[in-house]
Amino acid sequence: MFFKLNLLSLAGLGLFLILLEGCFCDAEKLECPKNEFVLCGSGCQVQCKELHKHCPIEVLKFTDACYCLPGYAREESGICIPLKECLKKNKQEKVEEEEEAKEPEQP
C-alpha cells in the first residue's frame, strides 16, 4: 500500500513540475517567420519527413519556440510549408527510392 501511494505521489509531483515549468516560458521575446506562431509548448515540431511520428516522452519539456501554423509542417530547409506540399514531396521521394531499388547494380 505504501509503495503504491509513493508512486502516485511521485507521478503527481512530476506532472506538477511539468506544468509549473511550462508557466515560465518567455515566448513574447520571439518573432516568427511566415506560417509560424510563437508558443510555449513541447519541443516537438511537425516535420514533413515524419508526419505520423509521435513525440517521444523525453521531448515533452516545455520550451518557447516558433511552431508551424495548423495545416503546415516544417520542411528540411526549416520553413513551414502546407501539409499538402509535404505529402506530395514525401510521395515523390518514396517513388524515387523505389525506382532506385529496382535498378540493377552495374558491375
The first five atom37 places (N, CA, C, CB, O) and aatype in JSON, in Angstrom:
{
  "aatype": [12, 13, 13, 11, 10, 2, 10, 10, 15, 10, 0, 7, 10, 7, 10, 13, 10, 9, 10, 10, 6, 7, 4, 13, 4, 3, 0, 6, 11, 10, 6, 4, 14, 11, 2, 6, 13, 19, 10, 4, 7, 15, 7, 4, 5, 19, 5, 4, 11, 6, 10, 8, 11, 8, 4, 14, 9, 6, 19, 10, 11, 13, 16, 3, 0, 4, 18, 4, 10, 14, 7, 18, 0, 1, 6, 6, 15, 7, 9, 4, 9, 14, 10, 11, 6, 4, 10, 11, 11, 2, 11, 5, 6, 11, 19, 6, 6, 6, 6, 6, 0, 11, 6, 14, 6, 5, 14],
  "atom_mask": [
    [1, 1, 1, 1, 1],
    [1, 1, 1, 1, 1],
    [1, 1, 1, 1, 1],
    [1, 1, 1, 1, 1],
    [1, 1, 1, 1, 1],
    [1, 1, 1, 1, 1],
    [1, 1, 1, 1, 1],
    [1, 1, 1, 1, 1],
    [1, 1, 1, 1, 1],
    [1, 1, 1, 1, 1],
    [1, 1, 1, 1, 1],
    [1, 1, 1, 0, 1],
    [1, 1, 1, 1, 1],
    [1, 1, 1, 0, 1],
    [1, 1, 1, 1, 1],
    [1, 1, 1, 1, 1],
    [1, 1, 1, 1, 1],
    [1, 1, 1, 1, 1],
    [1, 1, 1, 1, 1],
    [1, 1, 1, 1, 1],
    [1, 1, 1, 1, 1],
    [1, 1, 1, 0, 1],
    [1, 1, 1, 1, 1],
    [1, 1, 1, 1, 1],
    [1, 1, 1, 1, 1],
    [1, 1, 1, 1, 1],
    [1, 1, 1, 1, 1],
    [1, 1, 1, 1, 1],
    [1, 1, 1, 1, 1],
    [1, 1, 1, 1, 1],
    [1, 1, 1, 1, 1],
    [1, 1, 1, 1, 1],
    [1, 1, 1, 1, 1],
    [1, 1, 1, 1, 1],
    [1, 1, 1, 1, 1],
    [1, 1, 1, 1, 1],
    [1, 1, 1, 1, 1],
    [1, 1, 1, 1, 1],
    [1, 1, 1, 1, 1],
    [1, 1, 1, 1, 1],
    [1, 1, 1, 0, 1],
    [1, 1, 1, 1, 1],
    [1, 1, 1, 0, 1],
    [1, 1, 1, 1, 1],
    [1, 1, 1, 1, 1],
    [1, 1, 1, 1, 1],
    [1, 1, 1, 1, 1],
    [1, 1, 1, 1, 1],
    [1, 1, 1, 1, 1],
    [1, 1, 1, 1, 1],
    [1, 1, 1, 1, 1],
    [1, 1, 1, 1, 1],
    [1, 1, 1, 1, 1],
    [1, 1, 1, 1, 1],
    [1, 1, 1, 1, 1],
    [1, 1, 1, 1, 1],
    [1, 1, 1, 1, 1],
    [1, 1, 1, 1, 1],
    [1, 1, 1, 1, 1],
    [1, 1, 1, 1, 1],
    [1, 1, 1, 1, 1],
    [1, 1, 1, 1, 1],
    [1, 1, 1, 1, 1],
    [1, 1, 1, 1, 1],
    [1, 1, 1, 1, 1],
    [1, 1, 1, 1, 1],
    [1, 1, 1, 1, 1],
    [1, 1, 1, 1, 1],
    [1, 1, 1, 1, 1],
    [1, 1, 1, 1, 1],
    [1, 1, 1, 0, 1],
    [1, 1, 1, 1, 1],
    [1, 1, 1, 1, 1],
    [1, 1, 1, 1, 1],
    [1, 1, 1, 1, 1],
    [1, 1, 1, 1, 1],
    [1, 1, 1, 1, 1],
    [1, 1, 1, 0, 1],
    [1, 1, 1, 1, 1],
    [1, 1, 1, 1, 1],
    [1, 1, 1, 1, 1],
    [1, 1, 1, 1, 1],
    [1, 1, 1, 1, 1],
    [1, 1, 1, 1, 1],
    [1, 1, 1, 1, 1],
    [1, 1, 1, 1, 1],
    [1, 1, 1, 1, 1],
    [1, 1, 1, 1, 1],
    [1, 1, 1, 1, 1],
    [1, 1, 1, 1, 1],
    [1, 1, 1, 1, 1],
    [1, 1, 1, 1, 1],
    [1, 1, 1, 1, 1],
    [1, 1, 1, 1, 1],
    [1, 1, 1, 1, 1],
    [1, 1, 1, 1, 1],
    [1, 1, 1, 1, 1],
    [1, 1, 1, 1, 1],
    [1, 1, 1, 1, 1],
    [1, 1, 1, 1, 1],
    [1, 1, 1, 1, 1],
    [1, 1, 1, 1, 1],
    [1, 1, 1, 1, 1],
    [1, 1, 1, 1, 1],
    [1, 1, 1, 1, 1],
    [1, 1, 1, 1, 1],
    [1, 1, 1, 1, 1]
  ],
  "atom_positions": [
    [[0.83, -1.2, 0.0], [0.0, 0.0, 0.0], [0.87, 1.26, 0.0], [-0.94, 0.0, 1.22], [0.63, 2.19, -0.76]],
    [[1.88, 1.27, 0.86], [2.77, 2.43, 0.94], [3.49, 2.66, -0.39], [3.79, 2.24, 2.06], [3.65, 3.8, -0.83]],
    [[3.92, 1.55, -1.04], [4.63, 1.66, -2.31], [3.74, 2.26, -3.39], [5.13, 0.27, -2.76], [4.19, 3.13, -4.14]],
    [[2.47, 1.83, -3.47], [1.54, 2.37, -4.46], [1.3, 3.85, -4.21], [0.21, 1.6, -4.43], [1.27, 4.65, -5.15]],
    [[1.13, 4.22, -2.97], [0.9, 5.62, -2.63], [2.1, 6.47, -3.02], [0.61, 5.77, -1.12], [1.94, 7.58, -3.52]],
    [[3.3, 5.95, -2.8], [4.51, 6.68, -3.17], [4.6, 6.9, -4.67], [5.73, 5.93, -2.68], [4.93, 8.0, -5.11]],
    [[4.3, 5.87, -5.47], [4.34, 6.01, -6.92], [3.34, 7.05, -7.4], [4.06, 4.67, -7.6], [3.65, 7.87, -8.27]],
    [[2.14, 7.03, -6.83], [1.14, 8.03, -7.2], [1.6, 9.43, -6.82], [-0.2, 7.71, -6.55], [1.38, 10.38, -7.57]],
    [[2.21, 9.56, -5.67], [2.7, 10.86, -5.22], [3.79, 11.37, -6.15], [3.22, 10.78, -3.78], [3.81, 12.55, -6.51]],
    [[4.7, 10.48, -6.52], [5.79, 10.88, -7.42], [5.26, 11.26, -8.79], [6.82, 9.75, -7.55], [5.73, 12.23, -9.4]],
    [[4.28, 10.52, -9.29], [3.68, 10.84, -10.59], [3.0, 12.2, -10.53], [2.67, 9.75, -11.01], [3.13, 13.01, -11.45]],
    [[2.28, 12.46, -9.44], [1.62, 13.75, -9.27], [2.61, 14.89, -9.19], [0.0, 0.0, 0.0], [2.4, 15.96, -9.77]],
    [[3.7, 14.67, -8.47], [4.74, 15.69, -8.35], [5.38, 15.97, -9.7], [5.81, 15.25, -7.33], [5.64, 17.12, -10.05]],
    [[5.64, 14.9, -10.47], [6.22, 15.07, -11.81], [5.32, 15.89, -12.71], [0.0, 0.0, 0.0], [5.79, 16.78, -13.42]],
    [[4.03, 15.59, -12.7], [3.08, 16.34, -13.51], [3.02, 17.79, -13.07], [1.68, 15.71, -13.42], [2.99, 18.69, -13.91]],
    [[3.02, 18.03, -11.78], [3.02, 19.39, -11.25], [4.25, 20.16, -11.74], [2.97, 19.38, -9.72], [4.13, 21.32, -12.15]],
    [[5.42, 19.53, -11.69], [6.65, 20.21, -12.12], [6.63, 20.5, -13.61], [7.87, 19.35, -11.78], [7.1, 21.56, -14.04]],
    [[6.09, 19.58, -14.41], [5.98, 19.83, -15.85], [5.08, 21.03, -16.1], [5.43, 18.58, -16.59], [5.42, 21.91, -16.9]],
    [[3.94, 21.07, -15.44], [3.02, 22.19, -15.62], [3.62, 23.49, -15.12], [1.7, 21.92, -14.9], [3.46, 24.54, -15.74]],
    [[4.31, 23.43, -13.99], [4.93, 24.62, -13.42], [6.01, 25.16, -14.35], [5.52, 24.29, -12.04], [6.11, 26.37, -14.56]],
    [[6.82, 24.27, -14.9], [7.88, 24.71, -15.8], [7.3, 25.37, -17.04], [8.76, 23.52, -16.21], [7.86, 26.34, -17.55]],
    [[6.16, 24.86, -17.52], [5.51, 25.44, -18.68], [5.02, 26.86, -18.44], [0.0, 0.0, 0.0], [4.83, 27.61, -19.39]],
    [[4.83, 27.23, -17.2], [4.32, 28.56, -16.87], [5.4, 29.64, -16.99], [3.76, 28.56, -15.47], [5.07, 30.82, -16.97]],
    [[6.65, 29.26, -17.11], [7.72, 30.24, -17.11], [8.37, 30.46, -18.47], [8.75, 29.84, -16.13], [9.46, 31.03, -18.55]],
    [[7.72, 30.01, -19.53], [8.26, 30.26, -20.86], [8.17, 31.75, -21.16], [7.51, 29.43, -21.94], [7.23, 32.42, -20.73]],
    [[9.13, 32.26, -21.9], [9.16, 33.68, -22.24], [8.97, 33.83, -23.74], [10.51, 34.33, -21.79], [9.84, 34.34, -24.44]],
    [[7.82, 33.38, -24.24], [7.55, 33.33, -25.67], [7.36, 34.71, -26.29], [6.32, 32.5, -25.92], [7.43, 34.84, -27.51]],
    [[7.14, 35.73, -25.5], [6.88, 37.06, -26.04], [8.1, 37.67, -26.72], [6.4, 37.98, -24.95], [7.96, 38.6, -27.51]],
    [[9.3, 37.17, -26.42], [10.52, 37.74, -26.99], [10.81, 37.24, -28.41], [11.69, 37.42, -26.1], [11.66, 37.8, -29.09]],
    [[10.11, 36.21, -28.86], [10.38, 35.63, -30.18], [9.56, 36.28, -31.27], [10.11, 34.14, -30.15], [8.41, 36.67, -31.06]],
    [[10.16, 36.4, -32.44], [9.44, 36.81, -33.64], [9.57, 35.68, -34.63], [9.99, 38.17, -34.23], [10.67, 35.23, -34.94]],
    [[8.44, 35.21, -35.14], [8.45, 34.05, -36.02], [8.26, 34.45, -37.48], [7.36, 33.07, -35.6], [7.61, 35.45, -37.78]],
    [[8.84, 33.65, -38.38], [8.65, 33.9, -39.81], [7.24, 33.54, -40.27], [9.68, 33.11, -40.62], [6.4, 33.12, -39.48]],
    [[7.0, 33.73, -41.56], [5.7, 33.46, -42.17], [5.27, 32.01, -41.9], [5.76, 33.72, -43.7], [6.11, 31.1, -41.86]],
    [[3.98, 31.8, -41.71], [3.36, 30.5, -41.47], [3.76, 29.87, -40.13], [3.72, 29.55, -42.58], [3.65, 28.66, -39.96]],
    [[4.23, 30.7, -39.19], [4.61, 30.2, -37.87], [4.03, 31.11, -36.79], [6.14, 30.1, -37.74], [3.67, 32.25, -37.06]],
    [[3.96, 30.58, -35.58], [3.49, 31.36, -34.45], [4.32, 30.99, -33.22], [1.98, 31.14, -34.19], [4.92, 29.91, -33.17]],
    [[4.34, 31.87, -32.24], [5.09, 31.63, -31.01], [4.21, 30.85, -30.04], [5.57, 32.97, -30.37], [3.03, 31.17, -29.86]],
    [[4.8, 29.84, -29.43], [4.06, 29.03, -28.48], [5.01, 28.51, -27.42], [3.34, 27.87, -29.18], [6.14, 28.13, -27.71]],
    [[4.54, 28.5, -26.21], [5.26, 27.83, -25.13], [4.69, 26.42, -25.09], [5.12, 28.58, -23.73], [3.64, 26.19, -24.49]],
    [[5.38, 25.49, -25.73], [4.86, 24.13, -25.83], [5.96, 23.1, -25.76], [0.0, 0.0, 0.0], [7.07, 23.39, -25.32]],
    [[5.64, 21.9, -26.21], [6.62, 20.82, -26.17], [7.72, 21.08, -27.2], [5.94, 19.45, -26.44], [7.55, 21.92, -28.08]],
    [[8.81, 20.38, -27.09], [9.92, 20.54, -28.03], [9.66, 19.87, -29.36], [0.0, 0.0, 0.0], [10.5, 19.95, -30.26]],
    [[8.52, 19.22, -29.52], [8.21, 18.52, -30.77], [7.66, 19.49, -31.81], [7.22, 17.38, -30.52], [6.83, 20.35, -31.5]],
    [[8.11, 19.32, -33.02], [7.62, 20.1, -34.15], [7.02, 19.14, -35.17], [8.76, 20.96, -34.78], [7.44, 17.98, -35.25]],
    [[6.06, 19.61, -35.94], [5.52, 18.81, -37.04], [6.52, 18.89, -38.18], [4.08, 19.31, -37.48], [6.75, 19.97, -38.74]],
    [[7.12, 17.76, -38.52], [8.14, 17.69, -39.56], [7.56, 17.01, -40.8], [9.4, 16.92, -39.06], [6.82, 16.03, -40.68]],
    [[7.88, 17.53, -41.99], [7.39, 16.92, -43.24], [7.78, 15.45, -43.34], [7.93, 17.69, -44.44], [6.96, 14.61, -43.69]],
    [[9.03, 15.15, -43.05], [9.52, 13.77, -43.21], [8.95, 12.81, -42.18], [11.03, 13.76, -43.13], [8.99, 11.6, -42.38]],
    [[8.42, 13.34, -41.09], [7.95, 12.47, -40.0], [6.54, 12.86, -39.58], [8.9, 12.56, -38.8], [6.27, 13.06, -38.39]],
    [[5.64, 12.95, -40.54], [4.28, 13.43, -40.25], [3.52, 12.53, -39.29], [3.51, 13.55, -41.53], [2.67, 13.01, -38.53]],
    [[3.79, 11.23, -39.3], [3.0, 10.31, -38.5], [3.72, 9.82, -37.25], [2.6, 9.14, -39.33], [3.24, 8.9, -36.59]],
    [[4.86, 10.41, -36.92], [5.59, 10.01, -35.72], [5.03, 10.74, -34.51], [7.1, 10.28, -35.87], [4.61, 11.9, -34.6]],
    [[5.05, 10.06, -33.37], [4.61, 10.68, -32.11], [5.81, 11.29, -31.4], [3.91, 9.63, -31.2], [6.95, 10.86, -31.59]],
    [[5.54, 12.28, -30.59], [6.59, 12.95, -29.83], [7.07, 12.04, -28.71], [6.08, 14.3, -29.27], [6.26, 11.59, -27.9]],
    [[8.38, 11.76, -28.64], [8.87, 10.94, -27.53], [8.72, 11.67, -26.2], [10.35, 10.55, -27.75], [8.77, 12.9, -26.14]],
    [[8.54, 10.92, -25.15], [8.27, 11.49, -23.82], [9.39, 12.41, -23.35], [8.06, 10.39, -22.81], [9.12, 13.38, -22.63]],
    [[10.65, 12.15, -23.74], [11.75, 12.98, -23.25], [11.76, 14.38, -23.86], [13.07, 12.3, -23.53], [12.49, 15.25, -23.39]],
    [[10.95, 14.6, -24.9], [10.91, 15.92, -25.55], [9.71, 16.72, -25.07], [10.87, 15.76, -27.08], [9.44, 17.8, -25.6]],
    [[8.99, 16.23, -24.09], [7.79, 16.93, -23.63], [8.08, 18.1, -22.71], [6.9, 15.96, -22.93], [7.15, 18.71, -22.17]],
    [[9.34, 18.43, -22.53], [9.7, 19.61, -21.73], [9.21, 20.86, -22.47], [11.25, 19.67, -21.48], [9.38, 20.97, -23.68]],
    [[8.61, 21.77, -21.74], [8.07, 22.97, -22.37], [9.18, 23.95, -22.72], [7.05, 23.64, -21.44], [10.07, 24.22, -21.91]],
    [[9.12, 24.48, -23.93], [10.07, 25.48, -24.39], [9.32, 26.54, -25.18], [11.2, 24.83, -25.26], [8.24, 26.27, -25.71]],
    [[9.87, 27.73, -25.25], [9.27, 28.74, -26.09], [9.97, 28.68, -27.44], [9.38, 30.17, -25.45], [11.19, 28.71, -27.53]],
    [[9.15, 28.59, -28.5], [9.71, 28.43, -29.83], [8.67, 28.85, -30.87], [10.15, 26.97, -30.07], [7.51, 29.1, -30.55]],
    [[9.12, 28.91, -32.11], [8.22, 29.15, -33.23], [7.73, 27.8, -33.74], [8.92, 29.97, -34.37], [8.54, 26.9, -34.0]],
    [[6.44, 27.65, -33.88], [5.83, 26.41, -34.36], [5.08, 26.71, -35.64], [4.88, 25.8, -33.28], [4.61, 27.83, -35.86]],
    [[4.97, 25.7, -36.5], [4.2, 25.85, -37.73], [2.72, 26.02, -37.41], [4.42, 24.63, -38.67], [2.21, 25.42, -36.47]],
    [[2.06, 26.86, -38.2], [0.62, 27.04, -38.05], [-0.09, 25.71, -38.31], [0.1, 28.12, -39.02], [0.47, 24.84, -38.97]],
    [[-1.31, 25.53, -37.8], [-2.07, 24.31, -38.12], [-2.21, 24.18, -39.64], [-3.47, 24.34, -37.45], [-2.48, 25.16, -40.33]],
    [[-2.02, 22.97, -40.14], [-2.09, 22.74, -41.58], [-0.75, 22.9, -42.28], [0.0, 0.0, 0.0], [-0.68, 22.79, -43.5]],
    [[0.31, 23.17, -41.51], [1.66, 23.33, -42.05], [2.61, 22.39, -41.32], [2.14, 24.81, -41.92], [2.33, 21.94, -40.21]],
    [[3.75, 22.11, -41.96], [4.78, 21.28, -41.33], [6.15, 21.83, -41.73], [4.64, 19.77, -41.75], [6.3, 22.47, -42.77]],
    [[7.13, 21.56, -40.88], [8.48, 22.07, -41.12], [9.21, 21.2, -42.13], [9.28, 22.14, -39.79], [9.32, 19.98, -41.98]],
    [[9.72, 21.86, -43.17], [10.48, 21.2, -44.23], [11.93, 21.07, -43.78], [10.37, 21.99, -45.58], [12.33, 21.69, -42.8]],
    [[12.73, 20.28, -44.5], [14.14, 20.1, -44.15], [14.9, 21.42, -44.12], [14.81, 19.16, -45.14], [15.84, 21.58, -43.34]],
    [[14.49, 22.37, -44.96], [15.18, 23.66, -45.01], [14.85, 24.53, -43.79], [14.8, 24.41, -46.28], [15.49, 25.55, -43.56]],
    [[13.83, 24.11, -43.02], [13.48, 24.85, -41.81], [12.24, 25.72, -41.93], [0.0, 0.0, 0.0], [11.78, 26.27, -40.93]],
    [[11.69, 25.86, -43.14], [10.49, 26.69, -43.3], [9.23, 25.83, -43.17], [10.5, 27.41, -44.67], [9.28, 24.62, -43.38]],
    [[8.13, 26.46, -42.83], [6.85, 25.76, -42.7], [6.11, 25.85, -44.03], [6.0, 26.36, -41.55], [5.88, 26.93, -44.57]],
    [[5.74, 24.68, -44.55], [5.01, 24.62, -45.82], [3.69, 23.89, -45.58], [5.86, 23.9, -46.93], [3.55, 23.16, -44.6]],
    [[2.7, 24.08, -46.49], [1.42, 23.39, -46.32], [1.6, 21.87, -46.3], [0.46, 23.79, -47.45], [2.47, 21.33, -46.99]],
    [[0.77, 21.2, -45.52], [0.84, 19.74, -45.41], [0.69, 19.06, -46.76], [-0.23, 19.23, -44.45], [1.32, 18.03, -47.02]],
    [[-0.14, 19.63, -47.64], [-0.33, 19.04, -48.97], [0.99, 18.97, -49.72], [-1.36, 19.85, -49.78], [1.27, 17.98, -50.41]],
    [[1.81, 20.01, -49.6], [3.12, 20.01, -50.26], [4.03, 18.95, -49.65], [3.78, 21.4, -50.16], [4.78, 18.29, -50.37]],
    [[3.96, 18.79, -48.34], [4.76, 17.74, -47.67], [4.38, 16.37, -48.2], [4.56, 17.79, -46.14], [5.24, 15.55, -48.52]],
    [[3.07, 16.13, -48.29], [2.61, 14.83, -48.76], [3.07, 14.57, -50.18], [1.08, 14.75, -48.67], [3.47, 13.45, -50.5]],
    [[3.01, 15.59, -51.05], [3.49, 15.44, -52.43], [4.98, 15.12, -52.45], [3.21, 16.72, -53.24], [5.41, 14.21, -53.16]],
    [[5.77, 15.87, -51.67], [7.22, 15.64, -51.62], [7.54, 14.25, -51.1], [7.9, 16.7, -50.74], [8.39, 13.55, -51.66]],
    [[6.86, 13.85, -50.03], [7.11, 12.53, -49.45], [6.77, 11.42, -50.43], [6.3, 12.36, -48.16], [7.49, 10.43, -50.55]],
    [[5.65, 11.59, -51.15], [5.24, 10.59, -52.14], [6.27, 10.52, -53.27], [3.84, 10.93, -52.71], [6.63, 9.43, -53.7]],
    [[6.73, 11.68, -53.74], [7.72, 11.72, -54.82], [9.03, 11.07, -54.38], [7.97, 13.17, -55.27], [9.63, 10.31, -55.14]],
    [[9.47, 11.35, -53.17], [10.71, 10.76, -52.65], [10.58, 9.25, -52.53], [11.07, 11.36, -51.29], [11.53, 8.52, -52.81]],
    [[9.41, 8.78, -52.12], [9.19, 7.33, -52.0], [9.26, 6.67, -53.37], [7.82, 7.04, -51.34], [9.86, 5.6, -53.51]],
    [[8.66, 7.29, -54.38], [8.7, 6.76, -55.75], [10.15, 6.7, -56.23], [7.85, 7.63, -56.71], [10.57, 5.7, -56.82]],
    [[10.91, 7.77, -55.99], [12.32, 7.79, -56.41], [13.13, 6.7, -55.71], [12.94, 9.17, -56.11], [13.97, 6.06, -56.34]],
    [[12.88, 6.49, -54.42], [13.59, 5.44, -53.68], [13.25, 4.06, -54.24], [13.22, 5.49, -52.18], [14.13, 3.21, -54.37]],
    [[11.97, 3.84, -54.58], [11.56, 2.55, -55.14], [12.2, 2.33, -56.5], [10.03, 2.48, -55.26], [12.6, 1.21, -56.82]],
    [[12.29, 3.39, -57.31], [12.92, 3.26, -58.63], [14.4, 2.94, -58.5], [12.73, 4.56, -59.44], [14.92, 2.11, -59.25]],
    [[15.08, 3.57, -57.55], [16.49, 3.29, -57.33], [16.7, 1.85, -56.87], [17.07, 4.26, -56.29], [17.67, 1.2, -57.26]],
    [[15.78, 1.36, -56.05], [15.89, -0.02, -55.55], [15.68, -1.03, -56.67], [14.88, -0.26, -54.43], [16.25, -2.12, -56.63]],
    [[14.87, -0.69, -57.67], [14.6, -1.6, -58.79], [15.74, -1.66, -59.79], [13.33, -1.17, -59.5], [15.93, -2.67, -60.46]],
    [[16.52, -0.57, -59.89], [17.61, -0.53, -60.87], [18.66, -1.58, -60.52], [18.25, 0.88, -60.91], [19.11, -1.66, -59.38]],
    [[19.05, -2.39, -61.53], [20.09, -3.39, -61.26], [21.45, -2.72, -61.05], [20.17, -4.4, -62.41], [21.76, -1.7, -61.65]],
    [[22.23, -3.35, -60.18], [23.57, -2.82, -59.92], [24.46, -3.1, -61.12], [24.18, -3.44, -58.64], [24.41, -4.19, -61.7]],
    [[25.26, -2.13, -61.48], [26.17, -2.31, -62.61], [27.54, -2.73, -62.1], [26.29, -1.01, -63.45], [28.03, -2.18, -61.11]],
    [[28.15, -3.73, -62.78], [29.47, -4.21, -62.33], [30.57, -3.21, -62.52], [29.83, -5.46, -63.03], [31.72, -3.49, -62.18]]
  ]
}
